[in-house]
Amino acid sequence: MKTIDIAIEEIYVPVKSKKNADDARVEAAAEGYIETGKIIPVRVRHDGKRYVLVNGVNRLAALKALG
């Protein structure tokens, strides 16, 4: 598995994943990012057209919230 930089806007979040987002976990992740500056990568796959979120819906939502 390799790590690459992808703009947040380029990551498609499936509806099923959006439903699994937890506001408390999103807020905790955002606070952790602010306090430590350490960001744990999300996992995506490329389906030939776009990057699709596989794992990390709360982390991705936290990063979106932080701008």
N, C-alpha and C positions, 0 to 999 in steps of 0.2 A: 504494500500500500504506500502510495506517495502523497506528500502534502503539497498542495498548490494553493495560491491565493485566488479567491473568486469574490467578486463584488456581491454583497448581500442581495442586491436587487436581481441578480442572475440566478438565484436559487429558488426553484419552484417548491412550494410546500403543499403536499397533497392534503385534501380536505380531511381525510382520516387523521393525519398527523396534527392538523390545526385543532381538531377536537380534543386531542390528548394534551394540549398545552395547559399548564397549571400556573395561574397567576402568582401564587406564592413562590413557586420555584423560579419563575421568570424574575421576580423581584430580587430573590436571594442571589441568583446568578449575576444580575446587573450590579448589585452591591458588591459582590465578590470581585467583579472585574474592576470596579472603581477602587476598591481597597488594595488589591494586590497587583492589578495590571496584567495578571496572568489569564490568558484566554485558552480554554480547551477547545480544540477544533471540532466542528460538526462533521458528520460523515455524509457525503453525497455520492451519487452515481450519475454518470452521463448517459442519457438514453438515446443519444444520437442527435438530439435537438437542443436539449437543455440539461442543466444540472438539477437533479431531484434529491430532496432531502431524504436521507435514510435514517439518520439518528441525530438527535440534538435539537428538537423543536423548541425546548425551553431556552437553551443557550442562544439559538438564533433569534428568538423573540426578544431576549435580553439585549442582544447587540443592536437589533432594530430600534428598541426603545432608547438606547443610549445615543443613537444616531451615528 
